[in-house]
């Protein structure tokens, strides 16, 4: 689910994997592994992604917003 969300949000933002990697200050191979589900981003990277894409952590991780 997380991998699909990352791909969807990245594409919606019109970014390549390389551009996302640069924004997150990580290597492009890490971005690829996140999108393949072969690696899980750290909490810090998840927070940075959520801020970058303008979504909540709930939405980034699950694709759903939770009340609260």
C-alpha positions in Angstrom: 0.0 0.0 0.0 2.7 2.5 0.9 4.7 1.8 -2.2 1.6 2.5 -4.3 0.9 5.7 -2.5 4.5 6.9 -3.1 4.2 6.2 -6.8 0.8 7.8 -7.1 1.8 11.0 -5.2 5.1 11.3 -7.0 3.4 11.0 -10.4 0.6 13.4 -9.4 3.3 15.9 -8.4 4.9 15.4 -11.9 8.2 14.2 -10.4 10.6 11.6 -11.5 12.2 9.2 -9.0 15.4 11.2 -9.3 13.7 14.4 -8.5 12.0 12.9 -5.5 15.3 11.5 -4.3 16.9 14.9 -4.5 14.0 16.5 -2.6 14.3 13.9 0.2 18.2 14.1 0.2 18.5 10.3 -0.5 19.9 8.2 -3.3 17.7 7.4 -6.3 18.1 3.7 -5.6 16.3 4.2 -2.2 13.4 5.9 -4.0 13.1 2.9 -6.4 13.2 0.4 -3.5 10.5 2.3 -1.6 8.3 2.2 -4.8 9.0 -1.5 -5.2 8.2 -2.3 -1.6 11.7 -3.6 -1.0 12.6 -1.0 1.6 10.6 1.0 4.1 11.3 4.7 4.5 12.3 5.9 8.0 9.9 8.0 10.0 11.8 11.1 9.1 11.6 10.4 5.4 7.9 9.6 5.7 7.3 13.0 7.4 9.3 14.8 4.7 7.3 13.0 2.0 4.0 13.9 3.6 5.1 17.6 3.8 6.5 17.6 0.3 3.2 16.1 -1.2 1.0 18.1 1.1 -0.8 15.1 2.6 -1.1 13.6 6.1 1.0 10.7 7.3 -2.3 8.7 7.5 -3.0 9.4 3.8 0.6 8.7 2.8 0.7 5.3 4.5 -2.9 4.0 4.0 -4.4 6.1 1.2 -7.2 7.1 3.6 -7.8 10.1 5.9 -8.9 9.3 9.4 -11.0 11.6 11.5 -9.4 13.1 14.5 
